[in-house]
Amino acid sequence: MRRSLRTTTPAPLLAIALALTACAQGPRATFDGPVYPADAPRLETLNVQVYAEDQRLVINSGDARSFGSGEIWLNQWWAAEIDALPRGAEIAIPLSRFRNEFGLAPRGGGFFATRDADDLVLIELRTEAGLHGLKLVGPRD
């Protein structure tokens, strides 16, 4: 009597394997975020301090000028739009508002984070005139 060497995978086992594979891939790219304006003119660094707090950025303007709508860029990779940056104003922007060209937000870290937070090394304000540097300072005391 001949037996065939047919291998079959039970349907429930196959369904579990497919579900685990789909979950392990992480967030999917959407390709609908902003692209860094590498060709924009580089302008002076403003008297604007940026504090990185828990899951947000706090922007404190000490500049004598007010700025209209624009974008805040982190590490030439993530951007968030702002309505205005008035002189002497303080605004807070949650990190979840920032997106890269793939539609993904920066990793903010935190107690339950599975990966380290992205380091912030460069923060810029894009206006109609070009890119202004901002001063990144440590957490507030």
N, C-alpha and C positions, 0 to 999 in steps of 0.2 A: 504494500500500500504506500503510495506516494503522498507526501505532505508538501503543500506549497509553503514557501518561506515568505509569506505575505506579512508585511508589518503594517499594523493599523494603529493610529493614535486615537484614543477615545475622545469623543467630541468635547466633554467638559475640560479635559486636560489641555486640549488645543485652544479652547476659549480663554482659559486662564493665562496661557502663555502669550496669546495675542494681547490681552488686556495689560499684562505686566510690561510688555514691550512698548505699548502705546503710552503708558504712564511714565516710563523711564526717559522718554525723549524730551521732556520739559516743555516750556512754552514755545509755541510755534511762531516763526517770524512772519510778519505781515507786510514788510517792505513799504510802509506808509508813513514813516517818520521823517523828520527833517534831516537834511544833509548838511554837513559842516561847510560854511562858506569860505573855503580856503583862499579864494581869490579876493576876498574883501580887504580893503586897506586896514593896516594895523595902526591904531591911534594910541594916544597916551593912556597911561594907567590912571584911573580916576581915584579920588579920595572916597572910595566906597569900600566898606569892610564887610566881609562875608563870614559868618560863623556857621560851622557845621554842627547842628544839634540833632540828637536822636535820629529822627526820620525826616528832617526838614533842613532847609537853609534859611538863615535869617540874614537879610541884606540891610545894612545900615548905611544910609547915604550921608556923608559929611561933605559932599561936593557942593559948591556954590551954584551949580547949574541943575536944572530939572531936565529929565529925559522923558520923551514920549514912549509909545509902545515899542517893544523890541523883544529880543530873545536873550535869555541867560544860557550860556554854553558852559558845560562842565567837561574838562579834559578833551575838548575838541570832539566830543562824541555824543553827549546827551544835551538836549535843549528843552526849554520850557518858555512859553510866551509870557510876557508881562504887559499889563496895560500901560503902566507909567512908573517912573522912578523919580518922584518929586524930591527936591532938595530937603535934606533933614529928615526924610521919611525912613521908616523901618517897615519892611515887608517880609513875610515868611512864605516860603514856597515848599510844599511837601515834595520829597524826592519822588513820590509816585507820579507827579505831573511831568517829570522829565522823560523824554523818549529819544532813542537813537534812530538811525535810518531804517532799522528793522522793526521799529515799534516796541522795543524792549526798554524797560526802566533800569536804572542802576541798582546794584545790590546795596541795600541800606544797612545790612547787618542786624544786630539786635540779639536778644537772649535766645530766641528760638531759631535763629538763622542757621541754615545748614552749610553756608559758605561764608567766607569773610567778606566784609563790605568792600566796595570799590574805593580805592584811595582817591582823594581829590587833590590835584596838584595845580590845576589851571582853571580859572573862572573868568569868563569874558561876557561883556554886554555887547550885543549887536544892535546897532542903531542904523538909521538910513545912511549915516556918514561912514560907518565901518565898525571894526571891532575894538572895543575899549577893554583894557585889562582891569580887573578888580582885585582887591587885596584879600587874600584868604588868610584868616587868622584862626587860632585854636578855639576850643570851646570857651564859652563865657564863664567867668567865675561867679 
